[in-house]
Amino acid sequence: MILFRYLTSEMLKTVFAVTLTLLVIIMSGRFVKYLGQAASGDFAPEVLFWVMMYRLPNFLEVVLPLGLFIGILLSYGRLYVDSEMTVMSACGMSRRRLLIYTLIPGFITAAIVGYVSLVVTPSGIQAYVDLLAESRSEIGVKAAVEGRFRIDKGSGRVTYIESIDRNDQVMKSVFIAQPEPIVDGGRPLMSLVTAAQGRFEIDSKTGQRYLILDDGVRYVGQSGFMDYQVTSFSQLDQLIRDSEVKTYRQELDGKNSADLWRSSELEDIAAIQWRISLGLLVPVAAIIAVSLSKTNHRRGRYGKMFPAFMIYMVYLVCLNAIRDAIAKGDWPVFPGMWVVHLVFLVLGLILLYWDSMLRHWWLNWRRQRG
């Protein structure tokens, strides 16, 4: 029990440090991305904190298995280099017992990852999508950027606002340029609108967002041609069609796990297998980490880090590839992703007992020769 507490303490301290470091790195990159989107007016800056919080479980379910994997490699590697593992082995610590001691916290971690993947992450992603949709439909002038040209990649719309009165929620000197829909094979036309001021309004019946422009001119035509349509207006209402905030993967990942389990759609089956696989990944990765953590003074504690990390990455890539193949119908639902776990479980056990199997084979060969 003393050895179990000591090994678990050493491992969990390293796992916590590695997981926290990886989480900070990933969230920092995402924060910069979301900060840029908020600055360009994709959503209000006020929701940035909640966007990060709703995405946190999604990051954690991927980072925690990797943190455990690296934590085992680093903590056990140090014990091997400092000869502590040698002393434990001399006192009766077998490789089987070491594996059992490692898998106890490993299964607890797998349960946490499974709960996060099956329950917390879908709720977080759905709340994230709903938050962005609500923010884009309500923020109006709050997300507008003054003194800068803004390009909407989805619609090709270019917007420029000279100044904004935040108190009255009114934009001054508005310029909008956007391509017009091509009708019956006609010429591609461009619409240019200039207005003295503008504001956003929400239709109380439909919930759609409109841009209301006052005292302006609208030009429709094509560069190089003289047949421009020029329209002066005292008020112009334009429907704002916001880009879709929910992607294909987000729509699947935001579904309830129970609904995915009951579904017969290939995409839903692939999604639920992926969520379960993230939990199964933890004990299998722990076995591989225990087998590759054995080192000596000459190799150092980082001697097997690169091959171990490559095996882990191949493991993840295979799971992701099988998920896409199942969704497309190119891979059978059964064995599905479970065959990948089985292959890497066998690989981990072979790596763990390779020295023993090689020694056993060598002794049998010597007896047969003798």
Buried (B, 14 or more C-beta within 10 A) or exposed (E): EEBBEBBBEBBBEBBEBBBEEBBEEBBEEBBEEBEEBBEBBBBBBEBBEBBBEBBBBBBBBBBBBBBBBBBBBBBBBBBBBEEBBEEBBEEEBEBEBBBEBBBEBBBEBBEBBBBBBBBBBBEBBBBBBBBBBBBBBBBBBBBBBBEEEBEBEEEEBBBBBEEBEEEEBBBBBBBBBBEBEEEEEEEEBBBBBBBEBBBBEEEEEEEEBBBBBBBBEBBBBBEEEEEEEEEEBEEBEBEBEBEEBBEEEBBBBBBEBEEBEEBEEBBBBBBBBBBBBBBBBBBBBBBBBBBBBBBEEEEBBEBBBEEBBEBBEEBBEBBBBBBEBBBEEEBEEEEBBBBBBEEBBEBBBEBBBEEEEEEEEEEEEEEEEE
